[in-house]
Amino acid sequence: MFLKSAEAIMRKISIRTRLTFFYSLSGFLLLSVIALFLYWVTINILYKADYQFLSDEVDTVQYILHNKAYNLSALKQAVIDTPSERYGSIYRYFIRVTDDKGNPVIETPGMQSILPINNPASKTQDVLVKKRYWWYENSDTNYLIIQSPIQLGVNDNFGKIQIALDISYQHKVVSDRKKLGIALLAGTILVLFLGFFIAHRGMRSLYVLTETAKMITATSLHQRIDPKSWPTELGALGIAFNQMLDRIEASFIRLKQFSSDLSHELRIPINNLRGETELVLSRNHTCEEYQQVLASNLEELQRISQLIESMLFLSRAENPQLDLHKTLLNVHDEIAFVFDYYQTMAEEKNIRISFEGKGQLLGNSIMFRRMISNVLSNSLNYTPPGGTIHFSIIESDKDTLHIIASDNGAGIPEDHLPKIFDRFYRVDSSRSSPGGTGLGLAIVKSIVELHNGTVSITSQPDKGTALFFSFNK
């Protein structure tokens, strides 16, 4: 429940605030780790120095006792004078040397008050024990004690040496964590401000994108942003945003052109219907004249119906959720079915139609036949008497099927070819088919794309046209 509430709160917080929070948290954790590491290193350096100091003092006294054969002057200098000189320094220490029976041989004044000779911690049954250390506290003063066997003189007599080092200063240094806390707090605050600044700078590109998006309307789709100076991730977003605007602008232009073309296509038959109706109502006519007007109106209505049907088909074809109900088609049989239907029309126009080849394709039979029908009908309209129309089916491999539809008709100028599949596009009025809607090839292209295929066209005026279809099975 708590996690869900936290997630709901985080979703309401701005990205800049989130980034600032996580920058600060990361900075705090990093500074904490660094501070703890430095604190640990400092403690180790201080205490290693203390241990090394005590060990060096033991070696110094051992050197005096062993090599100078109880040189009392040197021993007094090491045990009494030197520690007394350092009494006020941070390295204040006391030394005691005892014989093999535990009796003091020499010691620094004040050693007895710090570590009594009979202190349980300093007792041992064996004077030959190894060097050892322990912590000791006396009168709120902290000491580090070293106890080690020591050879007395040149003989084999062994005694014991004890050195107590006052480490109150070191203890105070490592226990005073206020400055460390203040430094950590100051570093965290600095990271907080830096994180806010960095997050604000990093989000500036998104602010630009937001302002640009606010200003975009139907009349300002030409606006673009310049993501060259943006970070890589946001630069990719900026490029995608510009590409989206390109697509929207192109679609909007096509929609405007489509609306204009549709209005033009509908205006002609509607004006014809209106004009003929007004004319026939202006005065009395014979029954035969009324029949002629009705027959003419029926043709115009059929043209409107055909136009609406084609537009509905294109609208359905652009629906990504359209279910085609594909089956495995015998392409030869499908084309033969369409050719049989147009055979009479071709004979009337003295045009020879033929096809060859075999292949199979996974597709929708009704749509495939409509595609072939539109192509063949278009060729028949623009092929002169005595011409030929030929379809070739080529199965190049198991995954690709090609269909080539060629004729030796009027042909199309090269500058018109890029727009030949656009809706309502016509090359010129002389080439327009009576009763045509200008949607035939647009429907062909939609059907091809629904079947995961591509279509291209080549043409030369007065020599003919060829359409190339390629389908992925």
N, C-alpha and C positions, 0 to 999 in steps of 0.2 A: 504493500500500500504506500509506504514511504517512497519507494523508488518510483512508482507511478506518479506520485505528486511532484517529486523532484524533476522527472522528465517533463511533466506538463509545465512547470515553472520555467525550465530551461528553454522550452519551445517558444515561450513568450518573450524571452530576453533576446535582444539584438545580437547579431554576430559580432559586432564591435565590442560589446560588453563581454560576450563569451571569450573572445580572443584576449581581451585585457585581463579577465579573470584567470585564464589558463596560463598566460604569460607570467602573471604575478605569482601564481601557485608554483609554476615551474621554477621561477627565479628564487622564490623562498626555499623550496626544497633543495635547489642547487647550492644556494648560499649556506643553508643549514648543514649540508654534507661537507662543504668546504670548511666551514667554521669548526665543526666537530673534528674533522681530520686535522686541522691546524692545532686545535686544542690538544688532541691526543699526541701529536708530534711534539708540541711544546712540553707537555708533561714528561714524555719519554726523554727528551733532550735534558731537561732539568735533573731528573732522577738518575739518568745514566751518568751525568756529570758528577752527581753526588757519590754514586757508587765508585766511580773511577777515582775521585778525590780520596775517599777512605782507603781504597786499595793502595793508592800511591803512598799514603801516610804510613800504612802498615809496612810497605816495602822499605820506606826510608828508615824507620825505627829498626827494622830487622837488619838493614845494612849497617847501622851504627853498632848494634849489639854484636853482630857476628864478625864484622871486619875490623872494628876498632876496639874490641875487647873491653867492653865496659868503659869506654871513654866518657866519663861522667859529664865533662863539659859539653861534648857533642850531644849526649843523651838529654841533658838538661835543656840545651838549646831547642831540641826537637820536641820534647814533651812539655816543657814549662814556658820557655820564653816565646817561642813562635806562636803557640795558641793564645798566649796572653796578649801578644801584639794584635792578633786578629779578633780580639774579644768584641770589638764594636762593629766588625764587618759582617757581611751576610754569610761568610763561611766561619762561623764561630764554632769551635770544636774543643773537645776535651779528650785526653789520652790517659790510659792506665796500663801499667805493665806489672804483672804478677809473676811469682815464681811457680814452680811445679806444685807447691802446696797451697797456692791461692793467696799467699801473702803479697801485699803491694810492694813492688820494687821502687816504682816512681809513678807519679800521676800529676796531672794538671790540677792546680788549685780549683776547687769547686766540683771536681769529678764525683766526689763522694756524695754531695747533695743531689747530683743529677742521677747517678746510677750507683746506689750503695753496693759495697763489695759483696754483701750477702743477698743481693737481689736474686730471686729464683730464676729470672730469665738469664742471668749471667753465670749461673752455676753449671758445672759439668763435671762428671766423674773422670773424664778422660781429657787430658790437656792436649792430646794429639788429634783432637777433632778437626775437621776441615773448616775452612773459613765460612762464616755464616753471617747473615744480616737479619735485623728485625726492626720493626717500628716500636717507638717507645714514647710515652707522653708523661711529662713531669711538670706539675704546676702550670698547666695550660700551655706548655711549650713542647713542641714536637721535635723528636730526635730520630735520626737514623743511626742505628748502632751496628758496628762491625766487631766481631770477635773472631780471633784467629790464633792458632798456635804460633809460638815464636821461640827461636833458639836463643838461649842466654849465653853469651860468650862463645868461646871456641870449643867448649866441651859439648857433650851431648845432652846437657840439661835443657829442658824445654819448659817454657812458661806460657803465659797467655797475654795477649794484648787486646784491649778494648778501646774503641774510639767512638765517641758520641758526637755527631754532627747536628748542630741546631738547624733545622730545615723549616723554621717558622716562616721565613721570608718566601721560600719556594711554595710552601703550603698556602700562604696568603695570595701569592700570584695565581696559582691554579684554582683557588677557591673563589676568587673575585671574578664573577662571570657577568657583572653588570655591563662592562665595556663591550664584551662579546655580544650581549643581548642588544645593546644600543646600536652596534655596528650592523647586526643582523636586521634590526628594525629599519634602520636608515637605508640599507641595501634593498629591502623589500619595498619600501616606499618609492625609491628610485626606479626599481623595476616596474612598479605599478604605473608611474608616469610614462616611462619609456614604452611600456606595453600599450598604453592608451594611444600614445603618439604613433607607434608603429601600426597598430590596428586601424587607426584613423587614416593614415597614409595608404595602407594596403586596401582599404575599402573605398578609397576615392574613385577608383575606376568604376566600381559598382554604382556610385552616386551619379557619375557621368552617364552611365548606361540607363539609370532610372530616369534622369532628367530628359535624356533623348527619347526614351519610350513615351514619356508624358507628352512630348511635343508632337509626336507622330499622329497624323490624322489622314483621312482619305486624300487630302490635297497636298500632303507633305511626305509622301512615301519615299521621296528621293533622298531624304536625310540619311546620313551614315555617320558612324563613329570611326575614330582613328585609333586602333588598338596597338599600334607599333610600339609605343612606350609603356604598354601595360606589362605586368608579370606574365609569365608563360601560360599559367592556368587561366587567368582572366583574359589574356590575349586570344586564346582559343575560343572563349565565350564571346568575345567581341566579334571575332571573325564569323562565328556561327550566327550571331545576331544580325550582322550585315547580310549574310547569305539568306537568312530568313526574310529580311526586308526585300532582298532581290526577288525571292520567290513570291512574296505577297504582292509586290509591285507588278511583277509580270502577270500574276493571276488576276490582279485588279484591272490591268490593261486589257487582258483577254476578256474579262467579264464585261467591261465597258464596250469592247468591240463586239462581243457576242450579243449584248443587249441591243446595240445599234443595228447589227445585222438581222437579228430576230425581228426587231421592229420593222425594218425594211421589208423582210420576207413576208411578214403578216400584213403589212399595209397594202401591198399590191393586190393580193386576192380579196381583201376586205373592201378596198376601193372599187374593185371590179364588181363585187357583189352589190355594193351600195349603189354604184352608178347604174348598173343594169336594172336594179329593183326600182330606183327612182324614175328611170326612163319608162319602164313598163307601167308604172303607176300614174304617169303623167297624162296618159290618154288610153282610150280603149284599144285593145288588140284582139286579133283573132286567136283562136285556140292554138293554131300551129305556132304563132309567135310566142305565146305564153310557154309552150312546150320547149321552144328553142332557148328561151331565157332560163327556164328551170334546168335544162340540160347544161347550159353554160355555168349556172350557179353550182350545179352538182360537181362539175369539174373543179371549180375553185374550192369547194368544200372538201373534196377529196385531196386536193393539194395541201390544204390546211391540216387535214387529218394526218396525211403522210408526214408533214413537218412535225406535228405534235408527237406522233409515234416515234419518229427518229430522235427527237429531243429527250423523250422519256427513256428510250433505250440508252442513249449516251449518259443520262443521269444515273441510271441503274448500273451501267458499266463502271462508273467512277466510284461506286460504293464499295469500300474495301471488304465489307461483310457479304458481298454477293456470292451465293453458292451456285456454281456452274453445273453441278451434277455431271462431272466428266466421266466419259467411258472410253474404252479403246476403240478408236475409229479406223476403218479402212479408208484411207484418203482417196484411193482410186474410185471406190464405190460412191463416196460422198460427192466427188467432182462429177462423176458420171450422172448422178441424179440431177444436179443443177444443169448440166449440159443438155440433158434430155428435155428439160423444161424450156430452154432457150433455143433449141434446135430449129423450131418453126420460124421464130423471129429472125434467126441468122439466115435461113434459106430465103425468106422474103426480101432481105437486104442483100442477098447474093454475097454473103460473107461466110468463109469456111472457118469452122471452129473445130479444134482437136486438142487432145491431151495424151500424155504418155507417162509411164512410170508407176511404181507402186510404193507403198509405205504405210506405216501405222503411226497414229498420234493419239495421245490421251487428251480428249477435249469434249466440248459440248457440240453435239451434232447440229442442233438448230442454229447456233451462232456460227459454226464453221460454214454451213451452207449459205448463211446470209453473207458472210464475208466473200465467198466465191461468187455469189450472185451479184453483189455490188460491183466487184471487179469486172466480171464478164459483161454486166449490163453497161457499165461505163465504157468498156472497150467497144461494144456494139454501137453505142451512140456516136463515137468519134472515129470509127473505122469506115472508110468509104466502101461502096460496093466493089466487089472483087477482091477485097482485102482478106487477111487471115488473122486469126487469133489462136494462140497455142499456149497450153499450160504444160509444164514439165514438173514431174515429181522426182526429187533426187534424195535418196536416203544415203547420206555420206558415211554415217557410222550408226552405231546402235543408239546414240544419244541425240542425234541431230537430224532434222528433216528440213529440206529446202523445197520451196515451190517457186517456180518462175512463170509469171504470166506476161506474155509479150504480144504486141500487135504491130501492124504496119500502118497505123492510122495517122491522124493529123499531127500528133506529137505536141510537146509543151516546150515553150521557151525556157532556157536555163534559169533565168532570173525568177521564174515563178515556182520552181521546184521546191525551195525550202518551205513554202507556205501551202503546198498543195494538199497537205493533210489537215489544215486548219478548217474549222467549222465555217460554213457559208462562203468559203473562198472559191472564186471562179476566176479563171484566167482572163477571159473577156466575154462580152455578151454574145459574140458570134459563136463561141465554143459552148455556150451554155445549152444544156439540154432542156427542151420544153418540158415544163412540169417538174424539173429537178429542184432539189432543195439545197444543193451544195454541201450536203452532209454525208454523202456516200463514202468518200475516202476517209473522213473523220471516223465514221463507224467502223470501217475496215481496220484502221489503226487501233481503235479501242479493243476490238475483238482479238487482234493479234497480241496486244499487251496482256489481255486476260489469259491468254494461253502461253504466257512466258516466252513470247516471240518478239521478233523485230521485223520491220518492213522498211525498205528503201526503194527509191525510184530513179530511173534514168530515162531520158527522153531527148529526142531531137525533132525539131519542127519538120513536118512532111515526111518523116522517116519512121516514126513509131515510138512506142513507149514500152518499157519493161518494168514490172514490179517484182522485187526479190523478197521472198518471205523466208524467215529462218526460225524454226521452232526447236526448243529444247524439250525432249520427250519426258 
